[in-house]
């Protein structure tokens, strides 16, 4: 087998492996997992932007100037879209929460409440409210802190460890983050 055939076989194997990997994971997506993935993608995107801004603030322009201009333009476009749409996500989350209080009571109607789909998803607004608000707050904190955005997570980690320390020392359960473990 020559070098060209070897590269072709490796490339084909990688493509098939990636296809099966993504197909397997896409099958697991549902309405409960999707908002979590969206928040995680937002978190990565904003964290990378914060780090790039920090490099600019500390006069390391060679990193940001080495990025292709098309990437920089897409990045600005995505940030602008997020600035426009994320407030709507927060309003939608509150609306879904309020609507969910009423929709949950549909299950008490005997004919409608018999259906599994109605029982299972009638309270979905309450679930997604938390993720929509988390998406909104993450973007709000990013806009507020900019290059200091990673420090928000350092602060969050300190609070979690402080809670664990207080629980251990004083044997008091604060449950700041509704931690059952």
Buried (B, 14 or more C-beta within 10 A) or exposed (E): EEEEEEEEEEEEEEEEEEEEEEEEEEEEEEEEEEBEEBBEEBBEBBBEBBBBBBBBEEEEEEEEEEEEEEEEEEBEEEBEEBEEEBEEBBEBBBEBBEEBEEBBEEBEEEEEEEEEEBBEBBBBBBBBBEBBBBBBEBBEBBBEBBBBBBEBEEEEEEEEEEBEEBBEEEEEEEEEEEEEE
